[in-house]
Each structure stands twice: as C-alpha cells, then as structure tokens.
Amino acid sequence: MDANFETLIASYMEHKVGVADHFLSDDLCYHLKANMLALNDDQKMITAGVGNDGTMVFDDLIRNDKIYWLDKAHNNRHETEFLEKIEAFIEYLNETCFTNIKSYEFHYSLYEIGSFYRPHLDQFEDDNKRQFSMVSYLNPHWNTEDGGELFIHQKPNNQTIAPMQGKTVFFKSDELQHEVLVTNERRFSVTGWLKRG
C-alpha cells in the first residue's frame, strides 16, 4: 500500500478534501507534462465542454481549458503508470471505505495564461455515476503570483489549493462546488473521476 493513499483518505475524512502532496513522483509528473505538451503541439488537445454527452455545451465564459482523455490503449507507458496507480488507489479505497467504485475516467487539462473554470459541481444532474473527483498537478516551481489555484467553496472555511507538482486533491463529486481561478502561467494537471458504473 502506498502511504499517500492513506494520507489522501485521512485528510478527506477530516476536511472533506483530501490532499497528498507527493501522490505522483517528480519523474512521472515530468513525463506526463511532456506528453501533454507534445499532444498540444500536435493539436490533439481539444476545447473542453460543460455537461455530459447529451447536454454538452462549449462556453468560454464558463471554462476555457483544453483536454485529452487518457487511455491504456494509447500504449503510452507514463499514462499507463498513472492509471495503474489510480487502479491501486481504487482497490485500497474500496477495501478500506467500502465505496464500491467500479470504473474511472481521467484527462489531461491544460490551462493557458488567462484561463479559468467558473464554480461548478462535478456530478451531472442526470447522471450520478461520478462519486469522487481527483486532480493531480504537474507544475514545478509554482508561485503565488501565478494564480490558477483550485478554490473550494466550503463554508465557513473556503480552501485555496496551489497546483504544485505531485500534489493530488480528492473530494466528493456531488458535494463541493469548486473553481479554477484565473491562471497567470500555463497550468498542467490530470483531472478525473472515480465512478460507480
């Protein structure tokens, strides 16, 4: 068992937001970021929408990041390493917390300078399969003036989380409204959901 799994779950249980600062190694972060940059150069990153398949809309006043879905079928060893880590975490989560997670979906997310994502919940109104949200950051040397924080609306104590390399954040998809604040530097992450079905 990876000690970061327990760190993520324990902090979630205490604060409703789990944070593990070193969930991903620096080496894996480096290679995932390099892969994302290559995909972007090849124009394979696509404009992100809002909603699920039946209600998808594109509105750059709500969000304006670019995404690319991860898949083991890509035969990229770094994507596969990341997804295998997620699978191990799901196994541990199911064993210790009886969450009955059965599947997952993850995508790269690139926020160019000036990009943001307005407040939202991650679970769709007409589809409750998404149970937990996870975000892993790939940004070395992030500074306060770079912006781009994950802002979680949680009264009475809102949380602001800097997107530092290796850090992973974990929370219930239907509970916490959150947003990505305007970023002043290119911001790289892998974002996804653990699902019941």
Backbone as a printed PyTorch tensor [residue, N CA C, xyz], in Angstrom:
tensor([[[  0.8500,  -1.1990,   0.0000],
         [  0.0000,   0.0000,   0.0000],
         [  0.8880,   1.2520,   0.0000]],

        [[  0.5730,   2.1860,  -0.8530],
         [  1.2680,   3.4690,  -0.9180],
         [  0.8010,   4.3390,   0.2480]],

        [[  1.7360,   4.8790,   1.0300],
         [  1.3740,   5.7030,   2.1860],
         [  0.5630,   6.9190,   1.7780]],

        [[  0.7410,   7.3900,   0.5420],
         [ -0.0220,   8.5470,   0.0750],
         [ -1.5110,   8.2320,  -0.0590]],

        [[ -1.8520,   6.9480,  -0.2490],
         [ -3.2610,   6.5750,  -0.3140],
         [ -3.9440,   6.9010,   1.0230]],

        [[ -3.3140,   6.5060,   2.1050],
         [ -3.8880,   6.7590,   3.4180],
         [ -3.8880,   8.2420,   3.7440]],

        [[ -2.8480,   8.9650,   3.3280],
         [ -2.8160,  10.4230,   3.5300],
         [ -4.0010,  11.0850,   2.8470]],

        [[ -4.2760,  10.6710,   1.6190],
         [ -5.3800,  11.2440,   0.8490],
         [ -6.7170,  10.9550,   1.5220]],

        [[ -6.9210,   9.7260,   1.9600],
         [ -8.1880,   9.3420,   2.5710],
         [ -8.3510,   9.9840,   3.9470]],

        [[ -7.2980,   9.9790,   4.7530],
         [ -7.3870,  10.5390,   6.1080],
         [ -7.6850,  12.0320,   6.0710]],

        [[ -7.0450,  12.7570,   5.1790],
         [ -7.3070,  14.1920,   5.0960],
         [ -8.6910,  14.4640,   4.5320]],

        [[ -9.1650,  13.5850,   3.6320],
         [-10.5380,  13.7030,   3.1490],
         [-11.5350,  13.5020,   4.2940]],

        [[-11.3170,  12.4890,   5.1080],
         [-12.2220,  12.2050,   6.2150],
         [-12.2790,  13.3610,   7.2080]],

        [[-11.1650,  14.0440,   7.3810],
         [-11.1070,  15.1440,   8.3560],
         [-11.6500,  16.4510,   7.7960]],

        [[-11.3680,  16.7210,   6.5140],
         [-11.6730,  18.0460,   5.9630],
         [-12.6410,  18.0350,   4.7860]],

        [[-13.1150,  16.8580,   4.3540],
         [-13.9320,  16.7000,   3.1520],
         [-13.1600,  16.9780,   1.8720]],

        [[-11.8890,  17.2940,   2.0100],
         [-10.9910,  17.4700,   0.8640],
         [ -9.6870,  16.7670,   1.2050]],

        [[ -9.3790,  15.6980,   0.4700],
         [ -8.1250,  15.0010,   0.6890],
         [ -7.0110,  15.6370,  -0.1080]],

        [[ -5.8350,  15.7610,   0.5100],
         [ -4.6600,  16.3070,  -0.1720],
         [ -3.4500,  15.4450,   0.1720]],

        [[ -2.7480,  14.9830,  -0.8520],
         [ -1.4700,  14.2940,  -0.6730],
         [ -0.4420,  15.0240,  -1.5310]],

        [[  0.5570,  15.6070,  -0.8930],
         [  1.4980,  16.4790,  -1.6000],
         [  2.4190,  15.7280,  -2.5530]],

        [[  2.6420,  14.4380,  -2.3310],
         [  3.6000,  13.6960,  -3.1560],
         [  2.9600,  12.4240,  -3.7200]],

        [[  1.7080,  12.5410,  -4.1340],
         [  0.9930,  11.3890,  -4.6900],
         [  1.6650,  10.8890,  -5.9580]],

        [[  2.1450,  11.8040,  -6.7970],
         [  2.8730,  11.4530,  -8.0160],
         [  4.3440,  11.8140,  -7.8620]],

        [[  5.2100,  10.9650,  -8.3940],
         [  6.6470,  11.2460,  -8.3570],
         [  6.9850,  12.3880,  -9.3180]],

        [[  8.1170,  13.0540,  -9.0500],
         [  8.5660,  14.1150,  -9.9490],
         [  8.8260,  13.5660, -11.3490]],

        [[  9.3480,  12.3540, -11.4230],
         [  9.6440,  11.7570, -12.7230],
         [  8.3710,  11.5310, -13.5300]],

        [[  7.3410,  10.9850, -12.8790],
         [  6.0810,  10.7560, -13.5930],
         [  5.4530,  12.0840, -13.9970]],

        [[  5.4920,  13.0730, -13.1140],
         [  4.9510,  14.3970, -13.4620],
         [  5.6530,  14.9740, -14.6870]],

        [[  6.9640,  14.8530, -14.7110],
         [  7.7400,  15.3760, -15.8400],
         [  7.2890,  14.7390, -17.1520]],

        [[  7.1390,  13.4220, -17.1500],
         [  6.8040,  12.7320, -18.3900],
         [  5.3470,  12.9560, -18.8070]],

        [[  4.4450,  13.0460, -17.8440],
         [  3.0560,  13.3530, -18.1860],
         [  2.9420,  14.7540, -18.7790]],

        [[  3.6550,  15.7040, -18.1890],
         [  3.6370,  17.0700, -18.7260],
         [  4.2420,  17.1050, -20.1250]],

        [[  5.3550,  16.3940, -20.3330],
         [  5.9740,  16.3570, -21.6600],
         [  5.0300,  15.7560, -22.6830]],

        [[  4.3020,  14.7210, -22.2880],
         [  3.3390,  14.1150, -23.2020],
         [  2.2170,  15.0830, -23.5370]],

        [[  1.7500,  15.8230, -22.5260],
         [  0.6950,  16.7940, -22.7760],
         [  1.1660,  17.8900, -23.7290]],

        [[  2.3950,  18.3590, -23.5560],
         [  2.9310,  19.3840, -24.4530],
         [  3.0330,  18.8660, -25.8880]],

        [[  3.4480,  17.5950, -26.0370],
         [  3.5330,  17.0060, -27.3760],
         [  2.1490,  16.8870, -28.0050]],

        [[  1.1740,  16.4660, -27.2200],
         [ -0.1970,  16.3810, -27.7270],
         [ -0.7150,  17.7480, -28.1460]],

        [[ -0.3860,  18.7590, -27.3650],
         [ -0.8300,  20.1110, -27.7010],
         [ -0.1590,  20.5960, -28.9860]],

        [[  1.1360,  20.3100, -29.1270],
         [  1.8450,  20.7000, -30.3560],
         [  1.2450,  20.0070, -31.5770]],

        [[  0.7420,  18.7820, -31.3830],
         [  0.1140,  18.0330, -32.4730],
         [ -1.3640,  18.3720, -32.6390]],

        [[ -1.8370,  19.3620, -31.8990],
         [ -3.2260,  19.8280, -31.9430],
         [ -4.2240,  18.7210, -31.6120]],

        [[ -3.8320,  17.8530, -30.6630],
         [ -4.7240,  16.7900, -30.2170],
         [ -5.4740,  17.1470, -28.9350]],

        [[ -5.0430,  18.1960, -28.2530],
         [ -5.8010,  18.6940, -27.1120],
         [ -7.0340,  19.4160, -27.6530]],

        [[ -8.2030,  19.1330, -27.0800],
         [ -9.4450,  19.7000, -27.6020],
         [-10.0730,  20.6380, -26.5760]],

        [[-10.8570,  21.5790, -27.0630],
         [-11.5620,  22.5050, -26.1900],
         [-12.5130,  21.7470, -25.2840]],

        [[-12.4680,  22.0450, -23.9910],
         [-13.3180,  21.3540, -23.0200],
         [-14.7240,  21.9280, -23.0490]],

        [[-15.6950,  21.0480, -22.8780],
         [-17.0860,  21.4730, -22.8080],
         [-17.6250,  21.3890, -21.3960]],

        [[-18.8850,  21.7260, -21.2540],
         [-19.5900,  21.6620, -19.9680],
         [-20.8000,  20.7680, -20.1620]],

        [[-20.9700,  19.7690, -19.2650],
         [-22.0910,  18.8460, -19.3680],
         [-21.6420,  17.4880, -19.8700]],

        [[-22.5950,  16.5380, -19.9150],
         [-22.2630,  15.2060, -20.4050],
         [-22.6330,  15.0840, -21.8820]],

        [[-22.5870,  13.8630, -22.3960],
         [-22.7410,  13.6740, -23.8460],
         [-24.0230,  14.2810, -24.3940]],

        [[-25.1090,  14.1530, -23.6440],
         [-26.3930,  14.6220, -24.1530],
         [-26.6250,  16.1130, -24.0120]],

        [[-25.8460,  16.7590, -23.1450],
         [-26.0920,  18.1810, -22.8620],
         [-24.8460,  19.0310, -23.0320]],

        [[-23.8280,  18.5210, -23.7440],
         [-22.5490,  19.2070, -23.8600],
         [-22.6950,  20.5650, -24.5420]],

        [[-22.1490,  21.6020, -23.8960],
         [-22.0780,  22.9260, -24.4950],
         [-20.6440,  23.4390, -24.3430]],

        [[-20.2780,  24.3610, -25.2100],
         [-18.9500,  24.9690, -25.1610],
         [-19.1330,  26.4560, -24.9030]],

        [[-18.6420,  26.9040, -23.7610],
         [-18.8400,  28.2900, -23.3490],
         [-17.5640,  28.7690, -22.6650]],

        [[-16.7820,  29.5950, -23.3700],
         [-15.5050,  30.0130, -22.8060],
         [-15.6510,  31.0790, -21.7270]],

        [[-16.9000,  31.4400, -21.3930],
         [-17.1270,  32.2870, -20.2280],
         [-17.2630,  31.4390, -18.9620]],

        [[-17.4200,  30.1150, -19.1310],
         [-17.5010,  29.1860, -18.0000],
         [-16.1650,  28.4800, -17.7960]],

        [[-15.6170,  27.9220, -18.8690],
         [-14.3030,  27.2770, -18.8020],
         [-13.6250,  27.4100, -20.1440]],

        [[-12.3000,  27.4560, -20.1210],
         [-11.5790,  27.5940, -21.3870],
         [-10.2460,  26.8470, -21.3640]],

        [[-10.2630,  25.6540, -20.7380],
         [ -9.0950,  24.7850, -20.7840],
         [ -9.2030,  23.8290, -21.9700]],

        [[ -8.1140,  23.1240, -22.2230],
         [ -8.0750,  22.1050, -23.2730],
         [ -7.7880,  20.7540, -22.6200]],

        [[ -8.3750,  19.6860, -23.1890],
         [ -8.2540,  18.3690, -22.5620],
         [ -7.8870,  17.2950, -23.5840]],

        [[ -7.4550,  16.1490, -23.0480],
         [ -7.1990,  14.9480, -23.8430],
         [ -7.3770,  13.7660, -22.9080]],

        [[ -8.2520,  12.8250, -23.2740],
         [ -8.5850,  11.7070, -22.3920],
         [ -7.4660,  10.6760, -22.3650]],

        [[ -7.1160,  10.2080, -21.1670],
         [ -6.1260,   9.1500, -21.0080],
         [ -6.7670,   7.7900, -21.2730]],

        [[ -5.9620,   6.8680, -21.7990],
         [ -6.4690,   5.5340, -22.1100],
         [ -5.2700,   4.5970, -22.2230]],

        [[ -5.3570,   3.4300, -21.5890],
         [ -4.2680,   2.4650, -21.7070],
         [ -4.0530,   2.0370, -23.1560]],

        [[ -5.0970,   2.1360, -23.9710],
         [ -4.9820,   1.7560, -25.3830],
         [ -4.0110,   2.6510, -26.1410]],

        [[ -3.6400,   3.8080, -25.5770],
         [ -2.6550,   4.6790, -26.2270],
         [ -1.2600,   4.0610, -26.1920]],

        [[ -1.0710,   3.0610, -25.3250],
         [  0.2380,   2.4080, -25.1810],
         [  1.3440,   3.4110, -24.8400]],

        [[  0.9710,   4.4090, -24.0500],
         [  1.9600,   5.3440, -23.5220],
         [  2.2950,   4.9020, -22.1010]],

        [[  3.5350,   4.5560, -21.8510],
         [  3.8640,   3.9200, -20.5750],
         [  3.6550,   4.8330, -19.3810]],

        [[  3.7270,   6.1510, -19.5980],
         [  3.5370,   7.0720, -18.4830],
         [  2.0450,   7.2400, -18.1590]],

        [[  1.2150,   7.3060, -19.1840],
         [ -0.2310,   7.2870, -18.9500],
         [ -0.6260,   5.9960, -18.2370]],

        [[ -0.0800,   4.8740, -18.7110],
         [ -0.4080,   3.5910, -18.0980],
         [  0.0530,   3.5360, -16.6480]],

        [[  1.2500,   4.0590, -16.3620],
         [  1.7340,   4.0960, -14.9800],
         [  0.7930,   4.9040, -14.0940]],

        [[  0.3370,   6.0440, -14.6030],
         [ -0.6020,   6.8680, -13.8360],
         [ -1.9000,   6.1000, -13.5850]],

        [[ -2.4550,   5.5110, -14.6310],
         [ -3.7410,   4.8230, -14.4910],
         [ -3.6240,   3.5910, -13.5940]],

        [[ -2.5010,   2.9170, -13.6300],
         [ -2.3070,   1.7840, -12.7280],
         [ -2.2310,   2.2420, -11.2700]],

        [[ -1.6700,   3.4120, -11.0460],
         [ -1.6600,   3.9610,  -9.6860],
         [ -3.0830,   4.2770,  -9.2370]],

        [[ -3.8850,   4.8320, -10.1270],
         [ -5.2850,   5.1120,  -9.8090],
         [ -6.0260,   3.8130,  -9.4990]],

        [[ -5.7810,   2.7730, -10.2800],
         [ -6.4250,   1.4830, -10.0300],
         [ -6.0440,   0.9280,  -8.6530]],

        [[ -4.7800,   1.0710,  -8.2770],
         [ -4.3410,   0.6110,  -6.9540],
         [ -5.0090,   1.4280,  -5.8540]],

        [[ -5.1590,   2.7310,  -6.0770],
         [ -5.8330,   3.5740,  -5.0920],
         [ -7.3000,   3.1720,  -4.9570]],

        [[ -7.9630,   2.9100,  -6.0790],
         [ -9.3670,   2.4870,  -6.0400],
         [ -9.5040,   1.1910,  -5.2510]],

        [[ -8.6050,   0.2490,  -5.4890],
         [ -8.6540,  -1.0180,  -4.7580],
         [ -8.5320,  -0.7750,  -3.2510]],

        [[ -7.6070,   0.0920,  -2.8710],
         [ -7.4260,   0.4010,  -1.4450],
         [ -8.6470,   1.1380,  -0.8940]],

        [[ -9.1740,   2.0720,  -1.6590],
         [-10.3490,   2.8420,  -1.2300],
         [-11.5510,   1.9170,  -1.0250]],

        [[-11.7670,   1.0070,  -1.9550],
         [-12.8890,   0.0750,  -1.8290],
         [-12.7250,  -0.8520,  -0.6260]],

        [[-11.5000,  -1.2930,  -0.3820],
         [-11.2570,  -2.2140,   0.7290],
         [-11.4190,  -1.5360,   2.0920]],

        [[-10.9950,  -0.2910,   2.1780],
         [-10.9820,   0.3930,   3.4780],
         [-12.2350,   1.2090,   3.7490]],

        [[-12.8820,   1.6910,   2.6950],
         [-14.0300,   2.5960,   2.8750],
         [-15.3160,   2.0700,   2.2470]],

        [[-15.2740,   0.8890,   1.6370],
         [-16.4690,   0.2430,   1.0780],
         [-17.2070,   1.1640,   0.1110]],

        [[-16.4590,   1.7810,  -0.7950],
         [-17.0350,   2.7860,  -1.6890],
         [-17.6600,   2.1990,  -2.9560]],

        [[-17.3170,   0.9570,  -3.2980],
         [-17.8970,   0.2850,  -4.4600],
         [-17.6180,   1.0230,  -5.7710]],

        [[-16.4190,   1.5970,  -5.8830],
         [-16.0180,   2.2230,  -7.1380],
         [-15.7040,   1.1360,  -8.1580]],

        [[-16.2430,   1.2750,  -9.3610],
         [-16.1000,   0.2420, -10.3830],
         [-15.3240,   0.6990, -11.6180]],

        [[-15.1990,   2.0000, -11.8230],
         [-14.5200,   2.4840, -13.0190],
         [-13.9850,   3.8870, -12.7750]],

        [[-13.3410,   4.4340, -13.7880],
         [-12.7670,   5.7760, -13.6660],
         [-12.6320,   6.3850, -15.0550]],

        [[-12.4110,   7.6970, -15.0860],
         [-12.0910,   8.4040, -16.3300],
         [-11.1910,   9.5810, -15.9630]],

        [[-10.1390,   9.7910, -16.7620],
         [ -9.1820,  10.8680, -16.4920],
         [ -8.7730,  11.5340, -17.7960]],

        [[ -8.5210,  12.8300, -17.7240],
         [ -7.9930,  13.5420, -18.8840],
         [ -6.9020,  14.5190, -18.4610]],

        [[ -5.9990,  14.7810, -19.4060],
         [ -5.0820,  15.9000, -19.2430],
         [ -5.8900,  17.1870, -19.2930]],

        [[ -5.4160,  18.2020, -18.5850],
         [ -6.0660,  19.5070, -18.6470],
         [ -4.9940,  20.5920, -18.7260]],

        [[ -5.0460,  21.3820, -19.7790],
         [ -4.0970,  22.4720, -19.9970],
         [ -4.8340,  23.8050, -19.9420]],

        [[ -4.4270,  24.6350, -18.9930],
         [ -4.9420,  25.9980, -18.8880],
         [ -3.8640,  26.9470, -19.3940]],

        [[ -4.1520,  27.6040, -20.5060],
         [ -3.2350,  28.6320, -20.9930],
         [ -3.3620,  29.8810, -20.1210]],

        [[ -2.4300,  30.7990, -20.2570],
         [ -2.4620,  32.0370, -19.4730],
         [ -3.8020,  32.7430, -19.6860]],

        [[ -4.4350,  33.1390, -18.5920],
         [ -5.7330,  33.8070, -18.6450],
         [ -6.9180,  32.8610, -18.5660]],

        [[ -6.6580,  31.5560, -18.5050],
         [ -7.7470,  30.5740, -18.4720],
         [ -8.2800,  30.3720, -17.0610]],

        [[ -9.4810,  29.7700, -16.9730],
         [-10.1700,  29.5860, -15.6960],
         [-11.2850,  28.5680, -15.8910]],

        [[-11.9210,  28.1940, -14.7790],
         [-13.1360,  27.3660, -14.8030],
         [-14.0090,  27.8700, -13.6630]],

        [[-15.1640,  28.4270, -14.0140],
         [-16.0570,  29.0400, -13.0350],
         [-16.6310,  27.9920, -12.0630]],

        [[-17.2330,  28.4220, -10.9490],
         [-17.7310,  27.4810,  -9.9250],
         [-18.6950,  26.4490, -10.4980]],

        [[-18.5130,  25.1990, -10.0500],
         [-19.3200,  24.0970, -10.5670],
         [-19.2160,  22.8940,  -9.6380]],

        [[-20.1460,  21.9520,  -9.8150],
         [-20.0490,  20.6190,  -9.2410],
         [-19.6500,  19.6530, -10.3480]],

        [[-19.0230,  18.5460,  -9.9810],
         [-18.5560,  17.5960, -10.9900],
         [-19.5700,  16.5160, -11.3450]],

        [[-20.5740,  16.3120, -10.5060],
         [-21.5690,  15.2800, -10.7990],
         [-22.6990,  15.8900, -11.6270]],

        [[-23.0840,  15.2090, -12.7060],
         [-24.1430,  15.7060, -13.5760],
         [-25.5070,  15.5440, -12.9090]],

        [[-26.4420,  16.4330, -13.2380],
         [-27.7850,  16.3670, -12.6720],
         [-28.5190,  15.1000, -13.1050]],

        [[-28.2290,  14.6120, -14.3160],
         [-28.9490,  13.4530, -14.8480],
         [-28.1140,  12.1770, -14.8520]],

        [[-26.9970,  12.1870, -14.1260],
         [-26.1110,  11.0240, -14.1020],
         [-25.2600,  11.0950, -12.8350]],

        [[-25.4890,  10.1700, -11.9030],
         [-24.7980,  10.2270, -10.6120],
         [-23.6460,   9.2210, -10.5020]],

        [[-23.1190,   8.7670, -11.6240],
         [-22.0470,   7.7700, -11.5650],
         [-20.7560,   8.3290, -10.9760]],

        [[-20.4620,   9.5980, -11.2450],
         [-19.2470,  10.1800, -10.6770],
         [-19.4060,  10.3210,  -9.1590]],

        [[-18.5270,   9.6540,  -8.4130],
         [-18.5940,   9.6950,  -6.9630],
         [-17.5090,  10.5670,  -6.3390]],

        [[-16.2930,  10.4340,  -6.8340],
         [-15.1710,  11.2050,  -6.2950],
         [-14.4120,  11.8800,  -7.4320]],

        [[-13.9630,  13.0970,  -7.1600],
         [-13.1360,  13.8430,  -8.0990],
         [-11.6820,  13.7850,  -7.6360]],

        [[-10.7610,  13.6830,  -8.5780],
         [ -9.3360,  13.6900,  -8.2780],
         [ -8.6200,  14.5890,  -9.2730]],

        [[ -7.7100,  15.4060,  -8.7620],
         [ -6.8850,  16.2610,  -9.6100],
         [ -5.4370,  16.0910,  -9.1810]],

        [[ -4.5580,  15.7960, -10.1300],
         [ -3.1240,  15.6840,  -9.8700],
         [ -2.3990,  16.7540, -10.6740]],

        [[ -1.4900,  17.4650, -10.0170],
         [ -0.8480,  18.6280, -10.6350],
         [  0.5580,  18.3130, -11.1290]],

        [[  0.9530,  18.9900, -12.2160],
         [  2.2150,  18.7130, -12.9090],
         [  3.0660,  19.9720, -13.0500]],

        [[  2.9210,  20.9200, -12.1210],
         [  3.5490,  22.2380, -12.2690],
         [  4.6790,  22.4550, -11.2660]],

        [[  5.9400,  22.3470, -11.6970],
         [  7.0420,  22.6380, -10.7850],
         [  7.1940,  24.1450, -10.5800]],

        [[  7.6960,  24.5080,  -9.4100],
         [  8.0630,  25.9090,  -9.1400],
         [  6.8820,  26.8640,  -9.2730]],

        [[  5.6990,  26.4620,  -8.8030],
         [  4.5260,  27.3360,  -8.8810],
         [  4.5890,  28.3750,  -7.7790]],

        [[  4.3220,  29.6470,  -8.1380],
         [  4.3870,  30.7580,  -7.1870],
         [  3.0120,  31.3620,  -6.9570]],

        [[  2.8420,  32.0580,  -5.8540],
         [  1.5550,  32.6610,  -5.5170],
         [  1.0520,  33.5640,  -6.6330]],

        [[  1.9590,  34.3420,  -7.2220],
         [  1.5440,  35.2790,  -8.2730],
         [  1.1340,  34.5730,  -9.5650]],

        [[  1.3750,  33.2720,  -9.6610],
         [  0.9820,  32.5350, -10.8620],
         [ -0.5140,  32.2550, -10.9110]],

        [[ -1.2190,  32.4160,  -9.7610],
         [ -2.6670,  32.1990,  -9.7320],
         [ -3.0050,  30.7390,  -9.9840]],

        [[ -4.1560,  30.5110, -10.6590],
         [ -4.5300,  29.1680, -11.0680],
         [ -4.8560,  28.2040,  -9.9480]],

        [[ -5.1520,  28.7270,  -8.7460],
         [ -5.4540,  27.8340,  -7.6230],
         [ -6.8040,  27.1430,  -7.8040]],

        [[ -6.9300,  25.9780,  -7.1830],
         [ -8.2260,  25.3300,  -7.0290],
         [ -8.8880,  25.9840,  -5.8170]],

        [[-10.0310,  26.6070,  -6.0330],
         [-10.7470,  27.2790,  -4.9410],
         [-11.9850,  26.4560,  -4.6300]],

        [[-12.0550,  25.9350,  -3.3990],
         [-13.1600,  25.0830,  -2.9950],
         [-14.0790,  25.8600,  -2.0720]],

        [[-15.3510,  25.9490,  -2.4700],
         [-16.3540,  26.6840,  -1.6970],
         [-16.8850,  25.7610,  -0.6040]],

        [[-16.4380,  26.0070,   0.6150],
         [-16.7930,  25.1420,   1.7300],
         [-16.9400,  25.9960,   2.9910]],

        [[-18.1380,  26.5030,   3.2300],
         [-18.3500,  27.3570,   4.3910],
         [-18.2170,  26.5360,   5.6670]],

        [[-17.6630,  27.1070,   6.7590],
         [-17.2380,  28.5060,   6.8780],
         [-15.8140,  28.7580,   6.4050]],

        [[-15.0950,  27.7110,   6.0040],
         [-13.6850,  27.8860,   5.6440],
         [-13.4320,  27.4190,   4.2180]],

        [[-13.5100,  28.3630,   3.2690],
         [-13.1570,  28.0350,   1.8990],
         [-11.6880,  27.6110,   1.8410]],

        [[-11.3720,  26.8020,   0.8530],
         [ -9.9910,  26.3370,   0.7030],
         [ -9.4210,  26.7790,  -0.6280]],

        [[ -8.1570,  27.2030,  -0.6000],
         [ -7.4290,  27.5500,  -1.8080],
         [ -6.2140,  26.6400,  -1.8900]],

        [[ -6.1090,  25.8780,  -2.9840],
         [ -5.0570,  24.8720,  -3.1150],
         [ -4.2010,  25.2020,  -4.3270]],

        [[ -2.9180,  25.4150,  -4.0840],
         [ -1.9960,  25.7330,  -5.1750],
         [ -1.6900,  24.4710,  -5.9850]],

        [[ -1.5910,  24.5930,  -7.3070],
         [ -1.4030,  23.4180,  -8.1820],
         [  0.0500,  22.9780,  -8.2900]],

        [[  0.6400,  22.6050,  -7.1560],
         [  2.0540,  22.2360,  -7.1170],
         [  2.2890,  20.8170,  -7.6220]],

        [[  3.3980,  20.6290,  -8.3070],
         [  3.7530,  19.3450,  -8.8930],
         [  3.6950,  18.2130,  -7.8690]],

        [[  3.0640,  17.1100,  -8.2620],
         [  2.9840,  15.9240,  -7.4270],
         [  1.7790,  15.8750,  -6.5120]],

        [[  1.1810,  17.0230,  -6.2640],
         [  0.0360,  17.0910,  -5.3410],
         [ -1.2140,  16.5350,  -5.9990]],

        [[ -1.9970,  15.7730,  -5.2190],
         [ -3.2910,  15.2750,  -5.6790],
         [ -4.3600,  15.6770,  -4.6700]],

        [[ -5.5150,  16.0770,  -5.2020],
         [ -6.6580,  16.5070,  -4.4010],
         [ -7.8100,  15.5510,  -4.6830]],

        [[ -8.6060,  15.2560,  -3.6330],
         [ -9.6350,  14.2030,  -3.6990],
         [-10.8520,  14.6540,  -2.9010]],

        [[-12.0440,  14.6350,  -3.5320],
         [-13.2580,  15.0550,  -2.8220],
         [-14.4840,  14.4690,  -3.5150]],

        [[-15.6270,  14.5210,  -2.8240],
         [-16.8770,  14.0050,  -3.3750],
         [-17.3410,  14.8840,  -4.5350]],

        [[-17.7380,  14.2280,  -5.6240],
         [-18.0950,  14.9620,  -6.8390],
         [-19.3900,  15.7440,  -6.7150]],

        [[-20.2910,  15.3120,  -5.8170],
         [-21.6050,  15.9500,  -5.7280],
         [-21.7360,  16.9050,  -4.5490]],

        [[-20.6670,  17.1140,  -3.7940],
         [-20.7870,  17.8870,  -2.5520],
         [-20.1910,  19.2830,  -2.6140]],

        [[-19.0250,  19.4220,  -3.2140],
         [-18.2730,  20.6690,  -3.0740],
         [-18.1950,  21.4250,  -4.3960]],

        [[-18.7890,  22.6110,  -4.3810],
         [-18.6230,  23.4840,  -5.5360],
         [-17.1890,  24.0140,  -5.5350]],

        [[-16.5930,  24.0900,  -6.6980],
         [-15.1980,  24.4930,  -6.7850],
         [-14.9490,  25.1820,  -8.1240]],

        [[-13.8100,  25.8320,  -8.2180],
         [-13.4500,  26.5280,  -9.4460],
         [-11.9320,  26.5760,  -9.5890]],

        [[-11.4780,  26.8320, -10.8070],
         [-10.0690,  27.1080, -11.0570],
         [ -9.9520,  28.6020, -11.2870]],

        [[ -9.1840,  29.2640, -10.4340],
         [ -9.0050,  30.7050, -10.5630],
         [ -8.1410,  31.0250, -11.7820]],

        [[ -8.2610,  32.2370, -12.2600],
         [ -7.5180,  32.6600, -13.4560],
         [ -6.0260,  32.3870, -13.2600]],

        [[ -5.4350,  31.7210, -14.2390],
         [ -4.0210,  31.3920, -14.1470],
         [ -3.1830,  32.3990, -14.9240]],

        [[ -2.0520,  32.7510, -14.3400],
         [ -1.1300,  33.6970, -14.9690],
         [  0.0730,  32.9990, -15.6010]],

        [[  0.0910,  31.6820, -15.5120],
         [  1.0990,  30.8450, -16.1590],
         [  0.3990,  29.6220, -16.7480]],

        [[  1.0300,  28.9660, -17.6870],
         [  0.4670,  27.7090, -18.1980],
         [  0.3470,  26.7240, -17.0360]],

        [[ -0.8020,  26.0760, -16.9470],
         [ -1.1190,  25.2130, -15.7980],
         [ -1.4690,  23.8200, -16.3110]],

        [[ -0.7910,  22.8040, -15.7720],
         [ -0.9230,  21.4330, -16.2530],
         [ -1.4460,  20.5330, -15.1350]],

        [[ -2.4130,  19.6890, -15.4700],
         [ -2.9370,  18.7530, -14.4750],
         [ -3.5290,  17.5370, -15.1820]],

        [[ -3.7820,  16.5060, -14.3800],
         [ -4.5860,  15.3740, -14.8130],
         [ -5.8070,  15.3350, -13.9070]],

        [[ -6.9740,  15.3840, -14.5070],
         [ -8.2280,  15.5060, -13.7580],
         [ -9.1240,  14.3130, -14.0820]],

        [[ -9.8260,  13.8170, -13.0710],
         [-10.7060,  12.7030, -13.3640],
         [-11.6690,  12.3710, -12.2350]],

        [[-12.3970,  11.2730, -12.4360],
         [-13.4760,  10.8920, -11.5330],
         [-13.4720,   9.3890, -11.3120]],

        [[-13.7620,   8.9970, -10.0800],
         [-13.9660,   7.6160,  -9.7260],
         [-15.4630,   7.3630,  -9.7490]],

        [[-15.8880,   6.2620, -10.4030],
         [-17.3040,   6.1020, -10.7410],
         [-17.8770,   4.7800, -10.2500]],

        [[-19.1670,   4.7890,  -9.9910],
         [-19.9210,   3.5750,  -9.6720],
         [-20.6490,   3.1180, -10.9230]],

        [[-19.9280,   2.5740, -11.8410],
         [-20.5580,   2.1200, -13.0680],
         [-19.8420,   2.6540, -14.2940]]])
